[in-house]
């Protein structure tokens, strides 16, 4: 009955505009993080770019939560709207934590597996941009949304493998030498793994919305 009633009421399309803006900012942050993880002389500059995109995303998330409070009829359940924007925001928050760790520990060299994890992060972010763009016509795009969420989960599995491989490589490099470099490297890997975990959270939120709405 409530779904039928919703269909008769004008919908607030600004929700989708804000989702699209946040997802694109997330992708921009992932691109900057990917640049950071490649190393080289621009590490600090790339880290500050990530931090800047996170601040932009925070502003968009606040606008979304304010819109939820002020809108009578929403495109789908209010709690789903809030949970999805929070999951998106948590993802770029974790990117920011990665960038801050690199700056804090004055990291100048990053491991090859970190760069590969960065590629998985960027791929996931691009898939999120696509998925969020499909939410406006959710029922028509349910099949593609399910495919996207499955692909993000596969990328998260790939990243877990790279994380394990990278930590093992760090151990072999530093087991007879600089323990601090090993600790710092593990810290960065931990942040990167959590970025991918947050992408999986976003995928699960989207999947849940599809199940409820279709």
C-alpha positions as a Python dict, from the first residue, in 0.01 Angstrom:
ca = {
    (1, 'X'): (0, 0, 0),
    (2, 'X'): (276, 247, 93),
    (3, 'X'): (460, 173, -233),
    (4, 'X'): (139, 247, -428),
    (5, 'X'): (95, 570, -232),
    (6, 'X'): (456, 668, -310),
    (7, 'X'): (392, 622, -681),
    (8, 'X'): (121, 889, -666),
    (9, 'X'): (339, 1148, -496),
    (10, 'X'): (607, 1368, -653),
    (11, 'X'): (953, 1226, -580),
    (12, 'X'): (1252, 1423, -460),
    (13, 'X'): (1511, 1369, -734),
    (14, 'X'): (1775, 1568, -550),
    (15, 'X'): (1854, 1248, -362),
    (16, 'X'): (1988, 1093, -682),
    (17, 'X'): (2180, 1408, -771),
    (18, 'X'): (2353, 1401, -432),
    (19, 'X'): (2429, 1030, -461),
    (20, 'X'): (2583, 1091, -804),
    (21, 'X'): (2793, 1379, -674),
    (22, 'X'): (2915, 1178, -378),
    (23, 'X'): (2997, 875, -590),
    (24, 'X'): (3195, 1089, -835),
    (25, 'X'): (3384, 1253, -550),
    (26, 'X'): (3456, 904, -417),
    (27, 'X'): (3594, 806, -758),
    (28, 'X'): (3806, 1122, -771),
    (29, 'X'): (3943, 1035, -427),
    (30, 'X'): (4018, 681, -544),
    (31, 'X'): (4203, 820, -844),
    (32, 'X'): (4415, 1041, -620),
    (33, 'X'): (4479, 747, -385),
    (34, 'X'): (4584, 534, -681),
    (35, 'X'): (4825, 810, -784),
    (36, 'X'): (4964, 821, -429),
    (37, 'X'): (5020, 445, -418),
    (38, 'X'): (5228, 452, -734),
    (39, 'X'): (5490, 643, -538),
    (40, 'X'): (5729, 896, -682),
    (41, 'X'): (5782, 1263, -605),
    (42, 'X'): (5411, 1353, -593),
    (43, 'X'): (5311, 1137, -297),
    (44, 'X'): (5244, 1431, -65),
    (45, 'X'): (5050, 1622, -330),
    (46, 'X'): (4834, 1318, -405),
    (47, 'X'): (4771, 1259, -33),
    (48, 'X'): (4644, 1612, 10),
    (49, 'X'): (4418, 1565, -293),
    (50, 'X'): (4261, 1262, -125),
    (51, 'X'): (4204, 1465, 192),
    (52, 'X'): (4043, 1744, -10),
    (53, 'X'): (3802, 1507, -184),
    (54, 'X'): (3706, 1357, 151),
    (55, 'X'): (3610, 1702, 278),
    (56, 'X'): (3394, 1759, -32),
    (57, 'X'): (3225, 1422, 23),
    (58, 'X'): (3150, 1509, 387),
    (59, 'X'): (2967, 1821, 273),
    (60, 'X'): (2758, 1623, 24),
    (61, 'X'): (2673, 1363, 291),
    (62, 'X'): (2555, 1637, 527),
    (63, 'X'): (2333, 1779, 252),
    (64, 'X'): (2185, 1433, 197),
    (65, 'X'): (2104, 1377, 564),
    (66, 'X'): (1947, 1723, 586),
    (67, 'X'): (1736, 1645, 278),
    (68, 'X'): (1615, 1320, 436),
    (69, 'X'): (1489, 1512, 738),
    (70, 'X'): (1312, 1774, 528),
    (71, 'X'): (1148, 1550, 267),
    (72, 'X'): (808, 1388, 315),
    (73, 'X'): (821, 1135, 29),
    (74, 'X'): (1159, 975, -43),
    (75, 'X'): (1257, 753, -340),
    (76, 'X'): (1302, 456, -107),
    (77, 'X'): (1315, 385, 264),
    (78, 'X'): (1472, 662, 474),
    (79, 'X'): (1694, 425, 667),
    (80, 'X'): (1826, 279, 339),
    (81, 'X'): (1901, 628, 209),
    (82, 'X'): (2094, 715, 524),
    (83, 'X'): (2274, 382, 543),
    (84, 'X'): (2390, 406, 181),
    (85, 'X'): (2522, 763, 206),
    (86, 'X'): (2696, 673, 533),
    (87, 'X'): (2855, 367, 370),
    (88, 'X'): (2976, 579, 78),
    (89, 'X'): (3114, 839, 318),
    (90, 'X'): (3286, 576, 533),
    (91, 'X'): (3466, 455, 220),
    (92, 'X'): (3625, 787, 136),
    (93, 'X'): (3690, 849, 508),
    (94, 'X'): (3906, 536, 503),
    (95, 'X'): (4089, 664, 195),
    (96, 'X'): (4164, 981, 389),
    (97, 'X'): (4300, 777, 680),
    (98, 'X'): (4532, 600, 436),
    (99, 'X'): (4658, 930, 298),
    (100, 'X'): (4710, 1072, 647),
    (101, 'X'): (4910, 765, 750),
    (102, 'X'): (5139, 813, 450),
    (103, 'X'): (5193, 1178, 546),
    (104, 'X'): (5233, 1103, 917),
    (105, 'X'): (5500, 838, 865),
    (106, 'X'): (5667, 1036, 583),
    (107, 'X'): (5646, 736, 351),
    (108, 'X'): (5852, 782, 37),
    (109, 'X'): (5833, 433, -113),
    (110, 'X'): (5524, 216, -152),
    (111, 'X'): (5511, -154, -225),
    (112, 'X'): (5397, -292, -566),
    (113, 'X'): (5107, -476, -402),
    (114, 'X'): (4986, -145, -257),
    (115, 'X'): (4967, -1, -608),
    (116, 'X'): (4777, -310, -722),
    (117, 'X'): (4532, -268, -436),
    (118, 'X'): (4495, 93, -547),
    (119, 'X'): (4389, -30, -891),
    (120, 'X'): (4122, -251, -733),
    (121, 'X'): (4003, 46, -529),
    (122, 'X'): (3975, 262, -840),
    (123, 'X'): (3790, -12, -1030),
    (124, 'X'): (3547, -47, -740),
    (125, 'X'): (3490, 328, -727),
    (126, 'X'): (3407, 340, -1098),
    (127, 'X'): (3159, 57, -1050),
    (128, 'X'): (2998, 249, -764),
    (129, 'X'): (2958, 554, -989),
    (130, 'X'): (2775, 335, -1240),
    (131, 'X'): (2562, 166, -974),
    (132, 'X'): (2455, 491, -810),
    (133, 'X'): (2362, 630, -1152),
    (134, 'X'): (2127, 336, -1201),
    (135, 'X'): (1934, 388, -876),
    (136, 'X'): (1703, 645, -1036),
    (137, 'X'): (1544, 363, -1240),
    (138, 'X'): (1616, 87, -993),
    (139, 'X'): (1363, -171, -1107),
    (140, 'X'): (1471, -145, -1469),
    (141, 'X'): (1837, -182, -1372),
    (142, 'X'): (1812, -452, -1105),
    (143, 'X'): (2003, -712, -1307),
    (144, 'X'): (2295, -481, -1382),
    (145, 'X'): (2305, -362, -1020),
    (146, 'X'): (2332, -720, -900),
    (147, 'X'): (2617, -781, -1145),
    (148, 'X'): (2801, -471, -1022),
    (149, 'X'): (2772, -567, -657),
    (150, 'X'): (2904, -915, -735),
    (151, 'X'): (3199, -764, -922),
    (152, 'X'): (3285, -538, -627),
    (153, 'X'): (3283, -836, -394),
    (154, 'X'): (3518, -1018, -634),
    (155, 'X'): (3753, -717, -634),
    (156, 'X'): (3747, -715, -255),
    (157, 'X'): (3854, -1080, -257),
    (158, 'X'): (4138, -992, -497),
    (159, 'X'): (4248, -713, -266),
    (160, 'X'): (4254, -951, 31),
    (161, 'X'): (4490, -1178, -162),
    (162, 'X'): (4714, -884, -253),
    (163, 'X'): (4711, -770, 111),
    (164, 'X'): (4832, -1109, 232),
    (165, 'X'): (5096, -1125, -41),
    (166, 'X'): (5218, -775, 37),
    (167, 'X'): (5248, -832, 411),
    (168, 'X'): (5443, -1152, 348),
    (169, 'X'): (5677, -963, 117),
    (170, 'X'): (5727, -693, 381),
    (171, 'X'): (5813, -955, 639),
    (172, 'X'): (6073, -1113, 414),
    (173, 'X'): (6226, -772, 339),
    (174, 'X'): (6254, -656, 698),
    (175, 'X'): (6277, -968, 918),
    (176, 'X'): (6647, -912, 968),
    (177, 'X'): (6648, -534, 951),
    (178, 'X'): (6421, -232, 1004),
    (179, 'X'): (6119, -343, 1207),
    (180, 'X'): (5970, 8, 1197),
    (181, 'X'): (5940, -2, 818),
    (182, 'X'): (5756, -332, 849),
    (183, 'X'): (5515, -187, 1107),
    (184, 'X'): (5446, 120, 892),
    (185, 'X'): (5391, -96, 585),
    (186, 'X'): (5144, -320, 770),
    (187, 'X'): (4959, -8, 890),
    (188, 'X'): (4913, 113, 533),
    (189, 'X'): (4804, -231, 414),
    (190, 'X'): (4549, -238, 695),
    (191, 'X'): (4401, 94, 581),
    (192, 'X'): (4385, -22, 220),
    (193, 'X'): (4213, -346, 317),
    (194, 'X'): (3957, -144, 512),
    (195, 'X'): (3892, 76, 206),
    (196, 'X'): (3797, -236, 11),
    (197, 'X'): (3588, -361, 304),
    (198, 'X'): (3394, -35, 294),
    (199, 'X'): (3334, -80, -80),
    (200, 'X'): (3189, -421, -3),
    (201, 'X'): (2963, -254, 256),
    (202, 'X'): (2838, -15, -13),
    (203, 'X'): (2776, -305, -250),
    (204, 'X'): (2578, -487, 18),
    (205, 'X'): (2370, -176, 89),
    (206, 'X'): (2285, -140, -278),
    (207, 'X'): (2202, -509, -302),
    (208, 'X'): (1970, -477, -4),
    (209, 'X'): (1786, -183, -161),
    (210, 'X'): (1740, -381, -483),
    (211, 'X'): (1595, -676, -290),
    (212, 'X'): (1350, -451, -106),
    (213, 'X'): (1237, -250, -407),
    (214, 'X'): (1212, -511, -683),
}
